Amino acid sequence: MNFVEVYNKDISNQRNKDIVTYREIDKGLEDFYTSYDRYKATEKEIKKYEKFNKNLNEDEKEILKKNQHFYEIKFSNIGGLVMPIILNFSFKDNSNEVIKIPAEIWKKNNLEISKVFAFDNEVTQIELDPFMETADTDRSNNFWPQQLEASKFELYKYKNRRDRPSSNPMKKKK
């Protein structure tokens, strides 16, 4: 289904199909945006893509033909402590892959780095430091898409609540 088909199925177009607009009556009112399709490639963009394609070597062309999913992730070293980067990628087919990047990656730039990952499957979730092996104190920014994680205080508070259901059968009998 292309953009035009989606546009024609728009509810407002269905409801207003019998209404004649001023633009249809007077063709002098048409301008650039009447027939503009923002998703259609311009001549300049086509030439730029052809030039880009021409400059690729054979290995790069093979990578493009594989039809993989590419993800660029930017990492910030907020605390200043150099640590390895451990990532858990969850995929659409419910499989997982753990990738460990050694701490030497911070040699290039100790404040911020980016890395590109390529997978055959679509990624549904990314978790940084899934086994809590590093000295990360703020886990609120370790997930994509973002997840809320209970703090140790909240977990302790829940553990000691008197009104929570007890697993002790003698207490249940009271």
C-alpha positions in Angstrom: 0.0 0.0 0.0 1.6 3.3 -1.0 1.1 6.7 0.5 -1.6 7.8 -2.0 -3.8 4.8 -1.2 -3.4 5.5 2.6 -4.3 9.1 2.0 -7.4 8.3 -0.1 -8.7 6.1 2.7 -8.5 9.0 5.1 -11.8 9.5 7.0 -12.1 13.2 6.2 -11.7 12.4 2.5 -14.4 9.8 2.7 -16.8 12.1 4.4 -16.1 15.1 2.2 -15.9 13.4 -1.2 -19.1 15.1 -2.5 -18.0 18.6 -1.5 -16.6 20.7 -4.3 -13.7 22.9 -3.2 -12.6 26.3 -4.5 -9.4 24.8 -5.7 -11.3 22.4 -8.0 -13.4 25.3 -9.4 -10.5 27.7 -9.9 -7.3 25.9 -11.0 -5.4 29.2 -10.5 -5.5 28.5 -6.8 -3.3 25.5 -7.1 0.2 25.9 -5.9 3.4 23.8 -5.1 1.8 22.0 -2.2 -1.3 20.8 -4.1 0.6 18.0 -5.8 3.6 17.8 -3.4 4.4 14.4 -2.0 7.0 14.6 0.7 7.8 10.9 0.4 8.6 11.1 -3.3 12.4 11.4 -4.0 13.5 14.5 -5.9 16.0 14.5 -8.8 18.7 15.9 -6.5 18.1 13.1 -3.9 18.1 10.4 -6.6 21.4 11.7 -8.0 22.9 11.8 -4.5 21.9 8.2 -3.9 23.3 7.1 -7.2 26.6 8.8 -6.4 26.6 7.2 -2.9 25.9 3.8 -4.4 28.7 4.2 -7.0 31.3 4.9 -4.3 30.4 1.7 -2.3 32.9 -1.2 -2.5 31.6 -4.7 -3.1 31.6 -5.6 0.6 29.4 -2.6 1.4 27.0 -3.5 -1.4 26.7 -7.0 0.0 25.9 -5.6 3.4 23.1 -3.6 1.9 21.7 -6.6 0.1 21.4 -8.6 3.3 18.4 -6.6 4.5 19.4 -6.5 8.1 18.2 -4.3 10.9 20.8 -1.7 11.9 20.8 0.1 15.3 23.1 2.9 16.3 23.4 3.3 20.1 25.1 6.2 21.8 26.6 5.7 25.2 27.5 8.4 27.7 30.0 7.9 30.5 28.0 9.9 33.1 30.0 9.0 36.2 33.4 9.0 34.6 34.3 5.5 35.7 35.5 3.4 32.7 33.5 0.1 32.6 32.7 -2.5 30.0 29.4 -2.2 28.2 27.1 -5.3 28.5 24.0 -5.3 26.4 21.1 -7.7 26.2 19.1 -7.5 22.9 15.6 -9.0 22.9 14.2 -9.8 19.5 10.7 -10.1 18.0 11.0 -13.9 17.8 11.5 -14.0 21.6 15.2 -14.8 21.4 18.0 -12.9 23.2 21.6 -12.0 22.5 24.1 -10.7 25.0 27.0 -8.6 23.7 29.9 -7.6 25.9 32.0 -4.7 24.8 35.3 -4.4 26.7 36.2 -1.2 28.6 38.9 -0.3 26.0 36.1 1.1 23.8 36.3 4.3 26.0 40.0 4.9 24.9 38.8 6.9 21.8 36.5 9.2 23.8 35.9 8.8 27.5 32.8 10.9 27.5 30.6 9.6 24.7 30.8 6.8 22.1 28.4 5.3 19.5 28.3 1.8 18.1 26.3 0.3 15.3 24.7 -3.2 15.6 23.3 -5.3 12.8 20.8 -8.1 13.3 18.7 -10.3 11.1 15.8 -10.0 13.5 14.0 -6.8 14.7 15.0 -5.7 18.2 12.1 -5.2 20.6 14.1 -4.3 23.8 17.7 -3.3 24.7 18.9 -3.6 28.3 22.2 -2.2 29.5 24.0 -4.2 32.2 21.3 -6.9 32.5 23.2 -9.0 35.1 24.2 -5.9 37.2 27.9 -6.6 36.8 29.1 -3.0 36.6 29.1 -0.1 39.0 25.9 1.5 37.6 24.0 3.2 40.3 21.2 4.7 38.2 19.4 1.9 36.3 16.6 4.2 35.2 18.3 4.9 31.9 19.3 1.3 31.1 16.4 0.2 29.0 15.0 0.9 25.5 12.1 1.4 25.4 12.2 3.0 28.8 11.0 0.9 31.7 10.3 1.8 35.3 12.2 -0.3 37.8 11.4 -0.5 41.5 14.1 1.0 43.8 15.7 -1.0 46.6 13.8 1.2 49.1 10.4 0.4 47.5 11.2 -3.4 47.4 12.3 -3.3 51.1 9.1 -1.4 52.0 6.9 -3.9 50.2 8.8 -6.8 51.8 8.0 -5.5 55.3 4.4 -4.6 54.7 2.0 -6.1 57.2 -1.1 -6.1 54.9 0.5 -8.1 52.1 -0.7 -11.6 51.7 1.3 -14.1 53.7 2.6 -17.4 52.4 2.6 -18.8 56.0 -0.4 -21.3 56.3 -0.7 -20.7 60.1 -1.1 -17.0 59.6 -3.8 -17.6 56.9 -5.8 -19.8 59.3 -6.1 -16.9 61.9 
